[in-house]
Amino acid sequence: MSSINDNEMYDAIVVGSGISGGWAAKELCEKGLKTLVLERGPMVQHPVDYLTANMDKWDFKGGDRITQEIRKRQPKQSRTNYVNTESTSHFFVDDNKHPYNEVKRFDWIRGYHVGGRSLLWGRQSYRMSDFDFEANAKDGVAVDWPIRYKDLAPWYSYVEKYVGISGEKLGLPHLPDSEFLPPMELNCVEDELKNAVAKKFTDRLVTIGRVAHITEGTKPGLGRNSCQYRNRCRRGCPFGAYFSSNSSTLPAAEATGNMTLRPNSVVTEVLYDADSKRATGVRLIDSETKEVIEYKAKVIFLCASTVASTSILMQSTSDRFPNGMGNDSGELGHNLMDHHFRLGATAKVEGHEDKYYTGRRPNGIYIPRFRNIGGATNRKDFIRGYGYQGGANRGDWTQIVNEMAYGEGLKEAVMKPGGWSIGMTACGETLPYHENKMFLDYNKKDQWGLPTVTFDAEIKENEKMMRKDMTVQAAEMLDAAGFKDIAQFDKGYSMGLGIHEMGTARMGRDPKTSILNKNNQLHAVSNVYVTDGSGMTSAGNQNPSLTYMALTARAADHAVNELKKMNL
C-alpha cells in the first residue's frame, strides 16, 4: 500500500471502503489509476481483526445477547434485535457518538470501519430484471431508470464470477440467473415445502437462497476458501468464505501498488472549480486529530453508503451549487427507499424425527416474487411485489434450560433434538416517494462540527396493502404442505430496519428530475460518480448489494475510458 502524500495529485479518490468502495478501488487500481481510498472509521484487517470469530456463546458474559450496556451505547443499532449482539457490537456505531434525528422513526444501522457493511451484510445476492428497470415508467411512478437489464447484465456476470455466488438456476424472467457456484442444500422439511408449493401453486416456487458464499473451490483475495457452515458471518470470516471488501477487493487493489488507503478520514465535501466545471478533490477531517486536509484527484467516486454520500453532496456547496453539488433538480435527499419486512408466518412440522442436518448453514430458502409479473399474478390492490426468505430447523438444548428436569433426566433431554419448525419472512418493495427524505440540520452538529442527518420517511398505502397479502400467502403455502399450528405474524416496520436504504441521489434521464445519469455521474459534474445505493431509481424487492457491485464496476470502466479520452 502506498504512503500518503498530502500534496500528491491522485488519479482517483474513492470515498468509502464497503461493498461499492471496495469494488471501485479494485477496478480503478487494476486499470492503472493511482487511487486514494478514504474510510471514516478505523482499520480492520482480514483476518486478524475479526476478534470474536472463533468465540462460542459461553465465552460472552451475556451469552452473546444484547446487554444493557450495549443498548445504552447503541440504542438505535439495537432496534433490529438481530444485528447487534456481544459478538458483533464492535462493528456497529456508537449512537451517542454518531447522533441523527427522526421526524418519523428511521433505523439507520451503520458500521464505520474499513470494509463497512461488507463485513455485516446478509450476503443474499439477486439480480434485478427489466420488471424492475421498467417498473417506474410502466406504473407512472417517480422517474424512469436510464438503463435497462441488458446494460447491466454483463456487469452482473463480471462481478459474480469474481465474488462467488451460490444458487440454483431457475430461468425466471423476473429473477435472472447468476453465474452460480453449486447451491447449498435444502433440508428435509424445506424439501417437503418445495414439493408441496410446486404441486399446489403454478405461480411460485421454493429454492435455496442465492448467497455470496463460496461452495466450491476458491476465489481471488486473501485465501478465500469454501464456506465452513459456521454461521458466524457478521463477526468476519477467517476463511474468506463470504465476499467482503476486506478479504477480496481491497487486497486486489493493494496488490496493484496503486492504492493508498487512509482510515479515520471523515470526508466533509467534494471541492468544485467553477471555471473547469469539475470537481478538484475532497476535504476531510481526521477523526482522531481533527486536522482538516484536502486531497486532489481527476475523478471522485462517492461510495460512502446512501445517506453518507448524499450528506457529502449536500455539504458540498458553492456559488454554482448553493443547495448541494449536483442538486439542480432539487431531488437530492428525496425518494428515500428501503425494503419493508418483519412479517410472514411460522408453523410446526410433524414427522422427520429421524432426520437432522449438518453444520449451521448460513442461508435459507427463498421464494421469488410472484405478484404483478403478468397475467393472473397482477393485483388491483397494490403494485410491485415481494419475496420470502426463511427456513426450517429443529429445536435444541436451549429450549429445556428453564424446565424442571435435572440429573439423568436433564442429560437425556439435552442430547435429544426438539421438533421441527419452519418460518418465512416477506421482503417487499417500497415505492420512491418524493416526500420520503433526509436532510441536514445545521443547528445540531456532531463531534466534528458537521450537520446531523434528519429522516422523514414512512411506508404508505401501497406498502400497507402489500403487507396484508404477505402474511396471508405465507400461511397458505405452509398450509399447503400440511404443517401445523400455523401462525401469521407482523412485528411492525419502520423505515431503515431493512438496512437497504437507497435512492437519495437517483439516476435518471433528465437532469431536471434526477441527480445522476446512466453512468452514475452527476449530471452537472461529470467527474463525480456515485455508485452506492444513493443512485437507485426504484428499489425492486431483491437484496440490492449485487446491483451496487455491478453498477460500480460499470461506472469505473466508464470513468477510466473517459479519462483516456481526456473527457474528465
C-alpha positions as CSV (number, residue, x, y, z in Angstrom):
1,M,0.0,0.0,0.0
2,S,1.4,3.4,-1.0
3,S,2.3,6.0,1.6
4,I,0.1,9.1,1.9
5,N,1.3,12.4,0.3
6,D,-0.9,15.4,1.1
7,N,0.4,17.2,-2.0
8,E,0.0,14.3,-4.4
9,M,-2.4,14.6,-7.3
10,Y,-4.2,11.2,-7.4
11,D,-6.0,9.9,-10.5
12,A,-9.0,8.9,-8.4
13,I,-10.4,9.3,-4.9
14,V,-12.8,6.7,-3.6
15,V,-14.9,7.7,-0.5
16,G,-15.9,4.6,1.5
17,S,-14.5,1.1,1.6
18,G,-17.6,-1.1,1.8
19,I,-19.1,-3.1,-1.0
20,S,-19.2,-0.3,-3.5
21,G,-16.0,1.4,-2.4
22,G,-14.1,-1.9,-2.5
23,W,-15.2,-2.6,-6.0
24,A,-14.4,1.0,-7.1
25,A,-10.9,0.7,-5.6
26,K,-10.2,-2.7,-7.2
27,E,-11.4,-1.7,-10.7
28,L,-9.7,1.7,-10.7
29,C,-6.4,0.4,-9.4
30,E,-6.3,-2.6,-11.7
31,K,-6.9,-0.3,-14.6
32,G,-3.8,1.7,-13.6
33,L,-5.2,4.6,-11.7
34,K,-3.3,5.9,-8.6
35,T,-6.2,5.8,-6.2
36,L,-6.7,7.2,-2.7
37,V,-9.4,5.3,-0.7
38,L,-10.8,7.2,2.3
39,E,-12.6,5.5,5.1
40,R,-14.1,7.4,8.0
41,G,-13.6,4.5,10.5
42,P,-10.6,2.6,11.8
43,M,-8.6,-0.2,10.1
44,V,-10.0,-3.7,10.1
45,Q,-7.5,-6.2,8.6
46,H,-8.5,-9.6,7.3
47,P,-8.5,-11.9,9.2
48,V,-6.5,-10.7,12.3
49,D,-9.1,-8.1,13.4
50,Y,-12.1,-10.5,13.5
51,L,-11.9,-10.5,17.3
52,T,-14.9,-12.8,18.0
53,A,-14.8,-15.1,15.0
54,N,-13.9,-18.2,17.0
55,M,-15.7,-17.5,20.2
56,D,-18.7,-19.5,21.4
57,K,-21.8,-18.3,23.2
58,W,-20.4,-19.3,26.6
59,D,-17.4,-17.1,26.0
60,F,-19.5,-14.0,26.3
61,K,-20.7,-12.6,29.7
62,G,-24.3,-12.3,28.4
63,G,-24.3,-15.4,26.2
64,D,-23.9,-13.3,23.1
65,R,-27.2,-11.4,23.6
66,I,-27.7,-7.7,23.6
67,T,-26.7,-6.5,27.0
68,Q,-28.0,-3.4,28.8
69,E,-24.6,-1.8,28.3
70,I,-24.8,-2.3,24.6
71,R,-28.3,-0.8,24.5
72,K,-27.2,2.3,26.3
73,R,-24.4,2.9,23.8
74,Q,-26.2,1.7,20.7
75,P,-30.0,2.2,21.3
76,K,-30.8,2.6,17.6
77,Q,-28.3,0.0,16.4
78,S,-30.1,-2.4,18.7
79,R,-33.6,-1.8,17.5
80,T,-33.3,-4.6,15.0
81,N,-32.8,-7.2,17.7
82,Y,-30.8,-9.3,15.2
83,V,-27.7,-7.4,14.0
84,N,-26.2,-6.2,17.3
85,T,-25.0,-8.7,19.8
86,E,-22.0,-9.1,22.1
87,S,-20.1,-10.7,19.2
88,T,-20.8,-8.0,16.7
89,S,-21.4,-4.8,18.6
90,H,-17.9,-3.5,18.0
91,F,-18.7,-3.4,14.2
92,F,-21.7,-1.1,14.7
93,V,-21.5,2.6,15.6
94,D,-21.9,4.1,19.0
95,D,-25.2,6.0,18.6
96,N,-24.2,8.5,21.3
97,K,-21.1,9.5,19.3
98,H,-22.9,9.4,15.9
99,P,-26.4,11.0,16.5
100,Y,-29.1,11.6,14.0
101,N,-32.6,13.0,14.1
102,E,-36.0,11.5,13.3
103,V,-39.2,13.3,12.3
104,K,-40.6,9.8,11.8
105,R,-38.7,6.8,13.2
106,F,-35.8,5.7,11.0
107,D,-33.4,3.0,11.9
108,W,-30.0,3.9,10.5
109,I,-27.8,0.9,11.0
110,R,-24.2,1.6,10.3
111,G,-20.7,0.2,10.6
112,Y,-17.8,2.7,10.4
113,H,-14.6,0.8,9.7
114,V,-12.6,-0.4,6.7
115,G,-14.9,-2.8,4.9
116,G,-18.0,-1.1,6.2
117,R,-21.1,-3.2,6.0
118,S,-19.5,-5.7,3.6
119,L,-18.5,-7.5,6.8
120,L,-22.0,-7.3,8.1
121,W,-24.4,-7.8,5.2
122,G,-26.8,-10.7,4.8
123,R,-25.0,-11.9,1.6
124,Q,-28.2,-12.6,-0.3
125,S,-27.4,-11.8,-3.9
126,Y,-30.1,-11.3,-6.6
127,R,-30.2,-9.7,-10.0
128,M,-32.7,-7.1,-10.9
129,S,-34.6,-7.5,-14.2
130,D,-36.5,-5.4,-16.6
131,F,-39.5,-6.0,-14.5
132,D,-37.6,-3.7,-12.1
133,F,-35.9,-1.3,-14.5
134,E,-39.1,-0.7,-16.5
135,A,-41.5,-0.6,-13.5
136,N,-41.4,3.2,-12.8
137,A,-42.1,4.0,-16.5
138,K,-44.9,1.5,-16.8
139,D,-46.6,2.4,-13.5
140,G,-46.2,6.2,-13.9
141,V,-44.2,6.3,-10.6
142,A,-41.3,8.8,-10.0
143,V,-38.9,8.8,-13.0
144,D,-37.7,6.2,-15.4
145,W,-34.4,4.3,-15.0
146,P,-31.9,5.5,-17.6
147,I,-30.7,1.9,-18.0
148,R,-32.2,-1.5,-18.7
149,Y,-31.3,-5.0,-17.8
150,K,-29.2,-5.5,-20.9
151,D,-26.9,-2.6,-19.8
152,L,-26.1,-4.3,-16.5
153,A,-26.3,-8.0,-17.4
154,P,-22.6,-8.3,-18.4
155,W,-21.5,-6.5,-15.3
156,Y,-23.6,-8.8,-13.1
157,S,-21.7,-11.7,-14.7
158,Y,-18.4,-9.9,-14.3
159,V,-18.7,-9.4,-10.5
160,E,-20.4,-12.7,-9.8
161,K,-17.5,-14.7,-11.3
162,Y,-15.2,-12.8,-9.0
163,V,-17.3,-12.8,-5.9
164,G,-18.7,-16.3,-5.9
165,I,-22.5,-16.6,-5.8
166,S,-24.0,-20.0,-4.9
167,G,-27.5,-20.8,-6.1
168,E,-29.9,-22.7,-8.3
169,K,-30.7,-21.8,-11.9
170,L,-34.4,-21.3,-12.4
171,G,-34.8,-19.5,-15.7
172,L,-37.2,-16.9,-14.3
173,P,-37.6,-13.7,-16.4
174,H,-38.3,-11.6,-13.3
175,L,-35.3,-13.0,-11.4
176,P,-32.5,-13.7,-13.9
177,D,-30.0,-16.4,-13.1
178,S,-26.5,-15.5,-11.9
179,E,-23.1,-17.1,-12.7
180,F,-23.6,-19.8,-10.0
181,L,-21.4,-21.9,-7.8
182,P,-23.2,-25.1,-6.7
183,P,-26.2,-24.4,-4.5
184,M,-26.4,-25.1,-0.8
185,E,-28.9,-27.9,0.1
186,L,-32.4,-27.7,1.4
187,N,-33.1,-29.8,4.4
188,C,-35.9,-32.4,4.5
189,V,-38.6,-30.1,5.7
190,E,-37.7,-27.4,3.3
191,D,-37.8,-30.0,0.5
192,E,-41.3,-31.0,1.7
193,L,-42.4,-27.4,1.4
194,K,-40.8,-27.1,-2.0
195,N,-42.7,-30.1,-3.3
196,A,-46.0,-29.0,-1.8
197,V,-45.8,-25.5,-3.2
198,A,-44.9,-26.8,-6.7
199,K,-47.9,-29.2,-6.5
200,K,-50.5,-26.6,-5.4
201,F,-49.3,-23.3,-7.0
202,T,-48.4,-22.6,-10.6
203,D,-47.1,-19.1,-9.9
204,R,-44.5,-19.7,-7.2
205,L,-41.6,-21.9,-6.2
206,V,-39.2,-22.6,-3.3
207,T,-35.4,-22.6,-3.9
208,I,-32.3,-22.1,-1.8
209,G,-31.1,-18.6,-1.2
210,R,-28.6,-17.1,-3.6
211,V,-25.7,-16.1,-1.5
212,A,-22.2,-14.7,-1.8
213,H,-20.6,-17.8,-0.2
214,I,-18.0,-20.0,-1.9
215,T,-19.3,-23.5,-2.1
216,E,-16.7,-25.0,-4.4
217,G,-13.0,-24.1,-5.0
218,T,-11.6,-20.7,-4.2
219,K,-12.0,-17.1,-5.3
220,P,-9.5,-14.2,-5.6
221,G,-8.4,-12.5,-2.4
222,L,-6.7,-13.4,0.8
223,G,-7.0,-17.2,1.0
224,R,-10.7,-17.2,0.1
225,N,-12.0,-20.8,0.6
226,S,-15.3,-22.7,0.8
227,C,-17.8,-22.0,3.4
228,Q,-17.4,-23.9,6.7
229,Y,-21.0,-23.7,7.7
230,R,-20.3,-21.9,11.0
231,N,-22.9,-19.2,10.5
232,R,-20.8,-16.6,12.3
233,C,-20.6,-14.4,9.2
234,R,-21.2,-11.0,10.8
235,R,-18.1,-11.5,13.0
236,G,-15.9,-11.6,10.0
237,C,-15.0,-14.9,8.3
238,P,-11.4,-16.0,8.8
239,F,-11.8,-18.3,5.8
240,G,-12.9,-15.5,3.5
241,A,-15.8,-17.8,2.5
242,Y,-18.2,-15.0,2.0
243,F,-17.4,-11.9,0.0
244,S,-16.2,-8.8,1.8
245,S,-14.0,-5.8,0.8
246,N,-11.5,-6.9,3.4
247,S,-11.0,-10.4,2.1
248,S,-11.4,-9.7,-1.6
249,T,-11.5,-6.4,-3.4
250,L,-9.2,-4.3,-1.2
251,P,-6.4,-6.9,-1.2
252,A,-6.7,-7.0,-5.0
253,A,-6.5,-3.2,-5.2
254,E,-3.5,-3.2,-2.8
255,A,-1.7,-5.9,-4.9
256,T,-1.5,-3.5,-7.8
257,G,0.6,-1.0,-5.9
258,N,-1.8,1.8,-6.9
259,M,-3.9,2.0,-3.8
260,T,-3.4,4.3,-0.9
261,L,-5.8,3.6,2.0
262,R,-6.4,6.2,4.6
263,P,-8.7,5.2,7.5
264,N,-10.1,7.7,10.1
265,S,-10.9,10.1,7.3
266,V,-14.3,11.9,7.6
267,V,-14.9,13.4,4.2
268,T,-16.9,16.6,4.5
269,E,-17.3,17.8,1.0
270,V,-16.3,17.5,-2.6
271,L,-14.3,20.5,-3.9
272,Y,-15.5,22.3,-7.1
273,D,-13.9,24.5,-9.6
274,A,-16.3,26.8,-11.4
275,D,-14.0,27.6,-14.3
276,S,-13.5,23.9,-15.3
277,K,-16.9,22.8,-14.1
278,R,-15.2,19.9,-12.5
279,A,-14.5,18.5,-9.0
280,T,-10.9,19.0,-7.9
281,G,-10.8,16.8,-4.9
282,V,-12.2,16.4,-1.4
283,R,-11.9,18.0,2.0
284,L,-11.8,15.7,5.1
285,I,-11.3,15.8,8.9
286,D,-9.0,13.4,10.5
287,S,-11.3,11.7,13.0
288,E,-8.5,11.3,15.6
289,T,-6.6,14.6,15.3
290,K,-9.4,16.8,13.9
291,E,-7.0,18.1,11.3
292,V,-8.6,19.4,8.1
293,I,-6.9,18.1,5.0
294,E,-7.6,18.4,1.2
295,Y,-6.7,15.8,-1.4
296,K,-6.8,16.4,-5.2
297,A,-7.8,13.9,-7.9
298,K,-9.1,13.8,-11.5
299,V,-12.1,11.7,-10.7
300,I,-14.2,11.2,-7.5
301,F,-16.2,8.1,-6.5
302,L,-18.6,8.5,-3.7
303,C,-19.3,5.1,-2.2
304,A,-19.8,6.0,1.4
305,S,-23.4,4.5,1.6
306,T,-26.6,6.1,0.6
307,V,-27.1,8.5,3.5
308,A,-23.4,9.4,3.9
309,S,-22.7,10.0,0.2
310,T,-25.8,12.2,-0.1
311,S,-24.8,14.1,3.0
312,I,-21.4,14.8,1.5
313,L,-23.1,16.2,-1.7
314,M,-25.4,18.3,0.4
315,Q,-22.4,19.7,2.3
316,S,-20.6,20.4,-1.0
317,T,-22.0,23.9,-1.5
318,S,-20.7,26.7,-3.7
319,D,-21.9,29.7,-5.7
320,R,-22.8,27.2,-8.5
321,F,-24.4,24.7,-6.2
322,P,-25.9,26.6,-3.2
323,N,-28.2,23.6,-2.3
324,G,-25.6,20.8,-2.7
325,M,-23.4,19.6,-5.5
326,G,-25.3,18.3,-8.5
327,N,-28.6,19.3,-7.0
328,D,-30.1,21.4,-9.8
329,S,-33.2,19.2,-9.8
330,G,-33.8,19.7,-6.0
331,E,-34.1,15.9,-5.7
332,L,-31.0,15.4,-3.6
333,G,-32.1,13.7,-0.3
334,H,-35.6,12.8,-1.6
335,N,-37.0,9.5,-2.8
336,L,-35.6,7.6,0.2
337,M,-36.4,3.9,0.0
338,D,-35.9,0.7,1.9
339,H,-37.4,-2.8,1.9
340,H,-40.3,-3.4,4.3
341,F,-40.4,-6.8,6.1
342,R,-40.8,-8.3,9.6
343,L,-43.9,-10.2,8.7
344,G,-44.8,-13.7,7.5
345,A,-45.9,-17.0,9.1
346,T,-44.5,-19.8,11.1
347,A,-45.6,-23.5,11.6
348,K,-44.7,-26.7,13.4
349,V,-43.9,-29.8,11.4
350,E,-44.8,-33.3,12.4
351,G,-42.5,-36.2,11.5
352,H,-38.9,-36.3,10.2
353,E,-37.8,-37.1,13.8
354,D,-35.1,-39.4,12.4
355,K,-33.5,-36.7,10.3
356,Y,-31.2,-33.8,11.1
357,Y,-28.8,-31.5,9.2
358,T,-25.0,-31.0,9.3
359,G,-23.5,-27.7,10.4
360,R,-25.0,-24.3,10.6
361,R,-26.0,-23.3,7.1
362,P,-25.6,-19.5,6.7
363,N,-28.5,-19.4,4.3
364,G,-32.2,-20.3,4.0
365,I,-34.9,-20.8,1.5
366,Y,-36.0,-18.2,-1.0
367,I,-39.4,-17.8,-2.7
368,P,-39.1,-15.3,-5.6
369,R,-41.7,-12.7,-6.3
370,F,-44.9,-14.0,-7.7
371,R,-47.1,-10.8,-7.7
372,N,-47.6,-8.3,-10.5
373,I,-45.4,-10.1,-13.1
374,G,-48.2,-10.5,-15.7
375,G,-51.5,-12.3,-16.3
376,A,-53.2,-13.8,-13.2
377,T,-50.4,-12.6,-11.0
378,N,-51.4,-9.0,-11.3
379,R,-53.2,-7.3,-8.4
380,K,-55.6,-4.4,-8.2
381,D,-54.9,-3.5,-4.6
382,F,-51.1,-2.8,-4.9
383,I,-48.3,-2.6,-7.4
384,R,-44.8,-4.2,-7.4
385,G,-44.1,-7.3,-5.3
386,Y,-42.3,-9.2,-2.6
387,G,-40.3,-12.4,-1.9
388,Y,-39.8,-14.6,1.1
389,Q,-36.7,-15.8,3.0
390,G,-36.8,-18.3,5.8
391,G,-36.0,-21.9,6.7
392,A,-36.7,-24.9,8.8
393,N,-34.8,-26.2,11.8
394,R,-35.0,-28.4,14.9
395,G,-35.1,-27.2,18.5
396,D,-32.0,-27.7,20.6
397,W,-30.9,-27.9,24.2
398,T,-31.6,-24.2,24.9
399,Q,-35.4,-25.0,24.8
400,I,-35.1,-27.1,28.0
401,V,-32.9,-24.8,30.0
402,N,-35.8,-23.4,32.1
403,E,-37.5,-26.8,32.6
404,M,-37.6,-28.6,35.8
405,A,-35.5,-31.6,34.6
406,Y,-32.3,-32.3,36.5
407,G,-29.7,-35.0,36.8
408,E,-30.0,-38.0,34.5
409,G,-33.3,-36.7,33.0
410,L,-31.7,-33.4,32.1
411,K,-28.7,-35.1,30.5
412,E,-31.0,-37.3,28.4
413,A,-33.2,-34.3,27.3
414,V,-30.2,-32.2,26.4
415,M,-29.0,-34.9,24.0
416,K,-32.2,-35.2,22.1
417,P,-33.1,-32.6,19.4
418,G,-36.5,-31.0,19.6
419,G,-39.3,-30.9,17.0
420,W,-39.1,-29.3,13.6
421,S,-40.4,-25.8,12.9
422,I,-40.4,-23.6,9.8
423,G,-40.9,-19.9,9.1
424,M,-40.8,-17.4,6.3
425,T,-40.4,-13.7,6.4
426,A,-41.5,-11.5,3.5
427,C,-39.4,-8.7,2.0
428,G,-41.3,-6.2,-0.2
429,E,-40.6,-3.2,-2.4
430,T,-41.1,0.3,-1.2
431,L,-42.0,2.9,-3.8
432,P,-39.8,6.0,-4.4
433,Y,-42.0,8.8,-2.8
434,H,-40.6,12.3,-3.2
435,E,-41.8,13.2,0.3
436,N,-39.7,10.4,1.9
437,K,-36.5,12.3,2.5
438,M,-33.4,13.0,4.5
439,F,-32.0,16.5,5.2
440,L,-29.2,18.2,7.2
441,D,-29.7,20.0,10.5
442,Y,-27.0,22.7,10.9
443,N,-28.3,23.6,14.4
444,K,-27.4,20.1,15.6
445,K,-23.8,19.2,14.9
446,D,-21.7,16.1,15.6
447,Q,-18.3,15.9,17.3
448,W,-16.6,17.1,14.1
449,G,-18.8,20.2,13.8
450,L,-20.8,18.6,10.9
451,P,-24.5,18.9,10.5
452,T,-26.5,15.8,11.6
453,V,-28.9,14.0,9.4
454,T,-32.7,14.2,9.9
455,F,-35.0,11.5,8.5
456,D,-38.6,12.0,7.5
457,A,-39.9,8.8,5.8
458,E,-42.6,6.2,6.1
459,I,-44.3,3.4,4.2
460,K,-47.6,4.4,2.6
461,E,-50.8,2.8,1.4
462,N,-49.3,0.7,-1.4
463,E,-46.9,-1.0,1.1
464,K,-49.6,-1.4,3.7
465,M,-51.9,-3.2,1.2
466,M,-49.0,-5.4,0.1
467,R,-48.3,-6.3,3.8
468,K,-51.8,-7.7,4.1
469,D,-51.1,-10.1,1.3
470,M,-47.7,-11.0,2.6
471,T,-48.9,-12.7,5.7
472,V,-51.9,-14.5,4.1
473,Q,-49.8,-16.0,1.3
474,A,-47.1,-17.2,3.7
475,A,-49.7,-19.0,5.7
476,E,-51.4,-20.5,2.6
477,M,-48.1,-22.1,1.5
478,L,-47.4,-23.6,4.9
479,D,-50.9,-24.9,5.0
480,A,-50.4,-26.5,1.5
481,A,-47.6,-28.5,3.0
482,G,-49.8,-29.8,5.8
483,F,-47.8,-28.1,8.6
484,K,-49.5,-27.5,11.9
485,D,-50.1,-24.6,14.3
486,I,-49.7,-22.0,11.6
487,A,-49.3,-18.5,12.9
488,Q,-49.2,-15.3,10.9
489,F,-47.1,-12.5,12.3
490,D,-46.5,-8.8,11.7
491,K,-43.9,-7.3,14.1
492,G,-44.3,-3.9,12.6
493,Y,-41.9,-1.9,10.5
494,S,-40.2,1.5,10.3
495,M,-38.0,2.7,7.5
496,G,-34.4,1.7,7.8
497,L,-35.0,-1.6,9.5
498,G,-34.3,-3.4,6.2
499,I,-30.8,-1.9,6.2
500,H,-31.3,-1.3,2.5
501,E,-31.6,2.5,2.5
502,M,-31.3,3.8,-1.1
503,G,-32.5,6.4,-3.6
504,T,-31.5,9.8,-2.3
505,A,-29.4,10.8,-5.4
506,R,-31.3,8.9,-8.1
507,M,-30.3,8.1,-11.6
508,G,-32.5,9.4,-14.4
509,R,-32.7,10.5,-18.0
510,D,-33.5,14.2,-17.3
511,P,-31.2,16.5,-15.2
512,K,-34.3,18.4,-14.2
513,T,-35.7,15.4,-12.2
514,S,-32.6,13.4,-11.2
515,I,-29.1,13.7,-9.9
516,L,-27.1,11.0,-11.8
517,N,-27.0,10.0,-15.4
518,K,-26.9,6.5,-16.9
519,N,-23.3,6.1,-16.0
520,N,-23.7,7.1,-12.3
521,Q,-22.2,10.5,-13.0
522,L,-23.5,13.7,-11.6
523,H,-25.4,15.4,-14.5
524,A,-23.7,18.7,-13.6
525,V,-20.3,17.5,-12.6
526,S,-19.1,14.7,-14.9
527,N,-16.0,13.6,-12.9
528,V,-18.0,12.8,-9.8
529,Y,-19.6,9.3,-9.7
530,V,-21.9,7.9,-7.1
531,T,-22.3,4.2,-7.2
532,D,-23.7,3.1,-3.8
533,G,-27.4,2.8,-3.0
534,S,-27.9,6.6,-3.5
535,G,-28.4,6.2,-7.2
536,M,-31.3,3.7,-7.1
537,T,-34.3,4.9,-9.1
538,S,-36.5,2.2,-7.7
539,A,-35.9,-0.5,-5.1
540,G,-37.1,-3.8,-6.5
541,N,-37.8,-6.3,-3.8
542,Q,-34.4,-8.1,-4.1
543,N,-31.5,-7.6,-1.8
544,P,-29.6,-4.8,-3.6
545,S,-25.9,-5.2,-2.9
546,L,-25.2,-7.3,-6.0
547,T,-26.7,-4.4,-8.1
548,Y,-24.4,-1.9,-6.3
549,M,-21.4,-4.0,-7.2
550,A,-22.4,-4.3,-10.9
551,L,-23.1,-0.6,-11.2
552,T,-19.8,0.3,-9.6
553,A,-17.7,-1.9,-11.9
554,R,-19.6,-0.5,-14.8
555,A,-19.1,3.1,-13.7
556,A,-15.4,2.5,-13.0
557,D,-14.9,1.2,-16.6
558,H,-16.7,4.2,-17.9
559,A,-14.5,6.6,-15.8
560,V,-11.3,5.1,-17.0
561,N,-12.3,5.2,-20.6
562,E,-13.4,8.9,-20.2
563,L,-10.1,9.7,-18.6
564,K,-8.2,8.1,-21.5
565,K,-10.3,10.3,-23.9
566,M,-9.4,13.3,-21.7
567,N,-13.1,14.0,-21.2
568,L,-12.8,14.2,-17.4
